[in-house]
Amino acid sequence: MLDFAIFAVTFLLALVGAVLYLYPASRQAAGIPGITPTEEKDGNLPDIVNSGSLHEFLVNLHERYGPVVSFWFGRRLVVSLGTVDVLKQHINPNKTSDPFETMLKSLLRYQSGGGSVSENHMRKKLYENGVTDSLKSNFALLLKLSEELLDKWLSYPETQHVPLSQHMLGFAMKSVTQMVMGSTFEDDQEVIRFQKNHGTVWSEIGKGFLDGSLDKNMTRKKQYEDDRVSLCCQAGVQWCDLGHSNLRLPGSSNSPASASRVAGTTALMQLESVLRNIIKERKGRNFSQHIFIDSLVQGNLNDQQILEDSMIFSLASCIITAKLCTWAICFLTTSEEVQKKLYEEINQVFGNGPVTPEKIEQLRYCQHVLCETVRTAKLTPVSAQLQDIEGKIDRFIIPRETLVLYALGVVLQDPNTWPSPHKFDPDRFDDELVMKTFSSLGFSGTQECPELRFAYMVTTVLLSVLVKRLHLLSVEGQVIETKYELVTSSREEAWITVSKRY
């Protein structure tokens, strides 16, 4: 009888253990409020897809369950933080890894840093110097490209509708490629080629943003390796270095490689090939034009680190710059008073003189316009960190290796932090405490990601050139719907009209 009792208890424990492993809905989410998995294998991925985006899913989740919530990417527990207070408890200002970069590298299956503290500090310093030096060395180029766009818009009749998103993407591609990767991209055909590959890769990243690739699940590794080997065999050995590359673009299916994933793999391989050639060309040589890659090449990084870091910076800078320019102009067209104040500041600072790096720093109101653009547009609505050690947020324990999302899009629209959160109001940043809060989220100051810092300067120069000569006007009746991915964009083309000030 005793033997039977021992067997029964042992069997029951084994059964409970099996249920906890096989059915994530049965697991405790560390006592954190949230939802149980909709499906055994996919967790809450169907809910995310049905919501339209991860951001919209998180908005609903935080409205229902509060500032700290949990859900499931497949069988992995995910915790999302949705107010400034809980984010401040989790964000480590001494941590050198950038959550946005971490997430992007995860989606591309690149290495996620993982070096020592001193190595990460060194890489962060290289990034900062790279941004500073490339902007300083290429300011005249940036001004020239801005003036070329101005001349184009000045040539339009006042009734002509301007495809803003398209023009801003083209402007960003021209600016970023030359300032990051050099004179190769003075050729418009090279820019077009880069833009095409960039679009393909970014599209695949967007799919990974919805298919659970953020959970760092490596079960699909074999598929990506097979894709790459197959493509390398077709394209020739000069395209890739299998001994060093980690390419594994996120896919949306466990079936044989889909056409879109293969296209994404091909596009990323072509971008890597271009970067390898540029890195090889810049090593050990001096050029009059200092580009971002030069700072990485001159640092103590191996070739793979240079490749990955320059790839991440190029991809992210292009899209963040394009969307920041687009949203800033969109909001200016719908706020006549803000545009008037910006014009007055630009006139006061520059007068009849040229736009210079020294005077750009004096555009305080313009800085506030861009901060409010990032906030109102929810420019980067989600970022992520992997919990290194067990931690605590409020009364909740965050287990080690939990994926922690920063629901920045939720935080940036929290009425408890931002009065009238849906109003475009740059004057709110006159308050130093508001700016301090914004900086603590990584959107300004020492914690801002280098790609955003780069985009701030490019957009400031562009607005200085455009607003000085043009009224930026909205198209009557146009409703701009928002598309939330890694970087927020308009779902359809955003149209504007322009008229000459003089």
N, C-alpha and C positions, 0 to 999 in steps of 0.2 A: 504493500500500500504506500509506504514511504517512497519507494522507488518510483511509483507511478506519479506521486505528488511532485517529486523533484523533476521528473520528465515533463509533467504538465506545466510547471512554472518555467522551466527552461524553454519549452516550445513557445509559451506565451511571450517571453522576452524576445525570442528570435523573431516571432511574428511581428511584434511591435517595431523591432528594429528594421525589419524588411519594409514595413509600411512607411516608416519615417524616411527611409531611403528612396523608395520607389514613388511615393506620393508626397510631393512637396507641400500640398495643402495640409498635410497632417503635421508638418514640422512647426515648431514655435518660431515666430519671427522675432525672437529675443524680446518678446513683450511689446514690440513696437506696433502701434495701430496701423492698419492697412487692409489690403485685400488678399484673399487666398487665390491660388492659381486657378485660372479658368480651364486649363488643359494640363494633363500630366507632364508632357514633355516640354511644351512651350511656355508654361507658366502663364503670365499675363500678356504675352506678346500679341495675342488676338485682340485684347482690350486696347493696346497701344495703337494697333493698326486701325481699329474701328474708331478711335478718337481722332484720327487724322494725322497726329504727330505725337512724339514723346512729350513735347511741351504741353500740348492741350490735354493729354492724359494726366500729366502732373498737376495742371491747374485744377482739374476735377478732383483728383485724389487729395490734394491739400485742402480744398474747400470742404471735403467730407470728413477728413480725419485729423486736420491740424498741421502744425509746422514740421513735425517729424513723422514720416510715413514709410511704410514698407510695401514692396510688391516683389514679383519674381520674374527674372529673366531666365527662362527655362527652369532649371533646378537651382539657380543661384539667387540667394536673397539679395535684394537691393534696397538701400535706404535712401530716401530723398529728404533734403533739408530745404524748407521753404520760407524762412524769415531771416532777417538780418541777425537777430539775436542768436539763433541756433547755428547759423553759418559762422559767426564770430567764435563760437565755442569750438568749431571744428577746424577752421582755417588756421594753419600754423604760419605766421609771418616769416619765420626763419626757414621754412621749407623752400628749397630752390626749384623744385619741379612745378611747372605751370599746369593747372588742371586741364586747360584747353589743349595744350600740346600733348599731355598724357593721353587724353581721349582720342585725339587725332592719330597719334602713333598706334594706339590700340586698334583703331579701325583699319589702319593700313598694315597691321601686324608687324610694325617696326619694333625695335627695342624701345623700352620705356624709360630709358635712362638707367636707373638701377646702380649707378656708380657710387663711390664714396661721397661723403658730404663735401670734401674738398674738391673732388672732380666735378660735382654738380655746381658748386659755386664758381669754379673756373669756366664751365660752359655757359653759365648765366652771364658772367662778365663778358665773355666773348660775344654773346648775343647782343648785349647792351652796347658794346663798342662797335659791333658790326652795324647796328641800326644808326648810331650817332655818326659814324664815319661815312657810311654810304649816303646818308641824307646830306651831310655837309659837302661831300665831294660832288654830288650830283644835283645840287640845288638849281643850278643854271639849266640843267636838262629838264627838271621837273617844271620849272617856270616856262620853258620853251613849249613843252607839251601842253601845258595849261593854256598858253596864249594861242596855240594852234587850234585848240577846241573853241576858244572864244571867237577867233576869226571865223570859224565854221558857222557858229551860231549867229554871229553878226550878219552873215550873208543871207540868213533865212528871212523870208517875209514874216510879219508878225502873226499871220494866221496859220503858219505852218506848225503842225504838231511834231514835236521832237521826241523820238523814242529814248527816254532818259536811261532806262536800265541798260539798253544796248550800248549807248554812248559811254556810260560810266564804266561798263565792263571793258570796252575797248581802251578807254583811257587808262584804267587800272592795269590792264595787261601790258600796255606799252611802257608805263612808268615802272611797274614792279620788275618786269623782266630785265630791263636795262640797268636798273639800280641794284638788282640782286645778282644778276648773271652776266651783265656786261654787254659789250658792243655787238655780239652775235645777233642781238635782238633789235639792232637798228634796221635790220631787214624786216619789212612788214610781213613777208611770207613766213619768216621764222616765228613771228608773234602769232600769226594766224594758226600755224601748226601747233604751237604751244597751247593756244586757247582751246583748240579742238581737243587735244589730249587732256588738258586740265578739266574741261567740261565732262568728259567721259569718266575720268577718275572721280571727280566730285559727285557725279551722279551715283556711282557705286558706293561711295562713302555715305551718301544719303540713304541708300537702301540698308546699309549696315547699321545706320542709326535707328532703324525700325525692326531689324530682324534679330536683335539680340547679340550682335557682334560686340557690343560694349562689355559683355560679361567675360571677355578674354577667353572664351571657350575655344580650345584648339582642336576640337574633334574633327574639323574639316581640313586640317593641315594637309593631309594626303592629296586632296582634290587640288589645292592651290599649287602644290609642288608638281603634280602631274600636268596642270595647265602650263606651268612655266617651262617644264622640260619639253613638252610638246611644242610650245611656241618657239623656244630657243632652237630646237631641231629644225623647225621650218625656216626661221629667220636668219640663222647663222650664229656662230659663237660670239661674234663681235657685239651682239645685243645684250649679253648678260654674263654674269660671273656667278655661277651656281654655288661656288664655294663661299661667297660673301653675302649674297642677297637674301633678304628675309621676306620677300614679297608674298603676301597672302591677302588679297583683297577680299572683303566680306562678300559672301554669296547668300542668296536667299533660299537655297534649296540643298538638300543632301543628294539630289540626283546628279547625273553626269553634268559637267560644266555647262552652264547656260551661255547663250550667245552674249548676253550683256556682261557676264563676269569675265568671259574670255576677252571681250573688247576692253574692259577695264584693266585686265592684266596686261594686255598689249600696250595700252596707252601709258600705263605707269612704267613699263619697261622702256618705252621710247623716251619718256621724260628722264628716267635714270641714265639712259645712254647719253643724252645731251649733257646732263649734269656731270657725268664722269669725264667727258671730253673737256668741259670747261674747267673742272678741278685740275685735271692733268695739265692743261694749258697755263693755269695761273700759278702753279707750284714753282717756287724758286725764281720767279721773274717779277720785275717791277713794272707797273703800269701807271700812267698819269691819272686814270680814272679808278678810284677805289670803290669796289663793289662789295656787297655783303659777304659773298663767298670768300673774298680775300681774308677777312677777319677770321673765318673758320680755318682756312688753309694755314694761316700764320700761327694758329693755336696748336696746342699739343693734343690733337685729335687724330684718330686713325681715319683711313679713307672711307670706311663704312659709316662712321659717325658724321663725317663731313657730308657725305651723300644724304643720309637720313635727315640731318638738321637742315640742310639747304633745301631739301625736298619739302619738308614740313613748312618751312618759312615761306617758300615760293607759293605753294598751294594756298596756305592760309592768308598770306598777305594780299594776294590777288583778289580773293573773294571778299575778305573783310574790307579792303579799300574800296572795291566796287560798290558794295552794299552800303557802306558808310556814306560815300558820296551820293548815292541814289537817295537814301532816306533823308539825308540832310537837305538836299534840294527839294525833295517832296514836301517836307515839313515847312520849308521857307515859302513855298508857293501857296500854302494854305494859311500862313500866318503873316499878314502884311506888316503888322507892327514889329514882329521879330526881324523880318527882312529889312525894314527901315532902320532899326537900331544897329543891325550888323553893318549896313551900308554906311551909316554915320561913323561907326568905329573905324572901318576900313579907310574912309576919307580922312579921318582925324590922324590916324597913325601914318599913312603913306602920303597923304596929300597928292601932289602931282609927281612925286618921286617913284622910284621902282620898288617892287616887292623884294625885300632882303631878309635873310635869315635872322638878323638882329631885330628888325622891326616886327617880324612874325611873332616873336615871343611876347610882344606887347598886346596882342589881340585877345584880351581877357574875355570879352563877351563872346567872341567866336569860339573860344574854348568851352564856354558854358553851352553854346548852341550844340556843339558836337557831343558833349556829355549828355545833354538832354535828348539828342538824337539816339544815342546808344540805349538810353533808358526807355524812351517811348517806343522805339522800334523793337526793343528786346533783342538787340543785335545778335548776341550769342546766348540763347535761352537756356542752355544746359551745359555744364561741364562736370567732370568726374574725377574722383580719386579712389584708389584702392586702399582700404584701411590697413595700415602696416601692422598695427598692434591693437589689441582690444582697447576700446575707448568708451567715453560716456558723453552723451548729449542730453541735457536736462536730466531726467531720471532714467533714461534709456541706455542700455549697454549696447554698443556697436561691436559685434564679434570681429575678430581678426579676419582679414581677407574678404570682408564685405565690400561690395561695390557701393560707394557713397556718391550720390548725385547732388550737385548744387543746382537747385531749380531756380536759376537766376531770373528766368522770365517771370516766375511767380513772385520772387522777391522784389523785382523792379516795378511791379504793379501793386504792391501791398499798400493800401491806403493808410495803414498805421505808420508807415515810414515816409510815404510820399503823398501829401495832401493833393486831392484832385489828380490821381495817378494817370488818368487818360488824357490829361491836358498837356499840350506841348508848351512848357514854360521854362525857358532857360534861366530866368531870374531866380528860380529856386536855388540855383548853385551859388548865389551871392552869400548864402549862409555857409560858413566854414564847416559847421557840423554836418551839413548835407554833403559837402564835398568829401569830408572825412569818411562818411558812411560809404559813399560811392567808391572811394579809393580802397576801402577795406574789402570790397567785393572783387577787386582786381581790374577795375576799369580805369584807373588813374593812379598816378604816383608810382611808388617803387614796386608795387605788386602787379601793375598792368602787364599784360602779355606783350612781347616785343612786336608782334604783328599789328596789334592795335595801336601801339605807339607810332609805328611806321605809318599806319593809315591816318592817324590824327594829323600828322604833318602834311601828308600828300593832300588830304581833303582841305586843310587850312589854306594851303597855297592855291588850290583850285578855286575855292570860294572867294579868296581875296581878288583873284583875277576876274572871275565871272560877275560877282555882285557889284564890283566897281563900275562896270560898263552896262550891265543888263538888269532889267526887271525880270524876275523869274515868276511865271504865272501858271496857275493850274488850268486844266481843261475842264470846262463846265460839265457837270454831270458824271464825271469819272469817279468810280468807287474802287479804291485799291484794296484788294484782298491780300491777306498775308499768308505766306508759306513758311512754316517753321521747320527748319532742319538744323544742321550744325551752326549755320549762319542764316539769319532771317532775311527773306527776300519777298518781293511782290509776286503773287501767283501769276499774274499776267503782266504784259508790258505797262510801265508807268509813263504816261504822256504828259508833256508840259508844252507851253509856248513861251517865247521870250520877246521882249521889246527893248529897244535901245534907250539908255538913260541920256546919252549925248552922242 
